[in-house]
Amino acid sequence: MKKVITYGTFDLFHNGHYNMLARAKEYGDYLIVGVTGDTYDIGRGKLSVKDSLATRIENVKNTGLVDEIIVEEYLGQKISDINRFDVDTFVIGDDWKGKFDHIAQYCELVYLERTKGISSTQLREENFEKYNIGIITDRIDDNQLVKEAPLVSGFQVTGVFAEDRQVAGEFYKKYELENLYGSTASMFDDVKIVYIRTELDKRYAYIKQALDAGKHVICDVPFTLKADKQRELTELAASKNLILINNIKLVYIQVFTQLLWMCHAGLIGDIIRIECSVSKQDRHIPYLFNELMAMSICPIIKILGTDYDDMKCKTIKEGDTVEFGSITLRYGECDAIINVGNTVRVNNKIEIIGSKGTIRMGDNWWRANYFELHKTDGSQKQIYNVNFEGNGFKFLIRDMLNMLQNDRITTKILSNNEAVKMIEVLEEFYNDHEQ
Ligand code: CTP
């Protein structure tokens, strides 16, 4: 019996897929099809897939051409599949020409001509809603949104507005955008979503303007240093049925969700101490300190909740500038410590110490793709990782797509209550050290 194998995502099953399977089948007696798993697709940046894995498998099965279906879960699996199933021929579309030549050492390799004029990408573009994003900024750096947004189907950054026309012009050129808006009003006429990436003191007013114009908003954190203003913006968004997202990518990243699960399911026992530290990398952006503070308070609130018993702060100041800030939140027997350094350097890390184990995230924990688990039972250190390119913005955008499709304006990933609590802590920190 001659065995043939082929692979694909088979999203929005179309004629091109059918033709490929039919022609692959002609190369042997037994056809195996590898359908890509969700984690594998996410890892390689394919976040636009519309159909669930179950639907995609069902569609492949319904062709009646296939003898066996497997799920492709990791890079390099093809070689072990060829070996395991004793495959004679590997067939793939010629859009991959040259990319699979190394497979010829294991079995016969065939590139087949693609069916012209159809693809899943094209169907997604034709049949699903478009979500244009406009950026309001005061610097020439997009936080990777321009590149990451299109990874989620329907999303794209279409233009920029900046008060400083030179900044706007440079941004527009650098990211090759369609539009250079002369006013926020002209941007609001054109887009559904606004990303606000300005200095802290401008964020509140721009969020209000965008919400008043009926736009969904993503804004860097903190929106403001006043909890009542944060609440006011949240309520304004709710009253207009609009989404207002805090740009904290950590909470959308898969390894952080895994870490949270471990902490909440008791896998490291009772948590007795958490330390979350970060040093400012770019010392020239003054408001970055507040962003790092907010970003570091967030994991503590996600892990231990919003009900701490008390709070203590320490600072090192140089004139009016805080060079180091530390907050200790006490939750019963557990201390959660946040350290943020400006000129004072601290090691970037999150360390969670429990009675049965310790979890560590190292450098760049805010866009981490791994963490370590050390159990007290003497077992080996475990590393949990999920690879991805970029800074994780696409996962936040994907959550936004979920909200838009399900007609929801809030996310379970970071609730309004958690976001307000973050600002309450920050406000108390500033009240404390200003005295
Ligand atoms: N295929 C084909 N002709 C097409 C589209 C796909 O022969 N018009 C083949 C691919 O070359 C591959 C298999 O079908 O061998 C599965 O392709 P997949 O990547 O799932 O489909 P695409 O339509 O190419 O998806 P996308 O646009 O997301 O890349």
Residues whose N, C-alpha, C, O or C-beta is under 5 A from the ligand:
A	BS01	CTP	Y7 G8 T9 F10 D11 G16 H17 M20 I92 G93 D94 D95 E113 R114 T115 K116 I118 S119 S120 T121 Q122
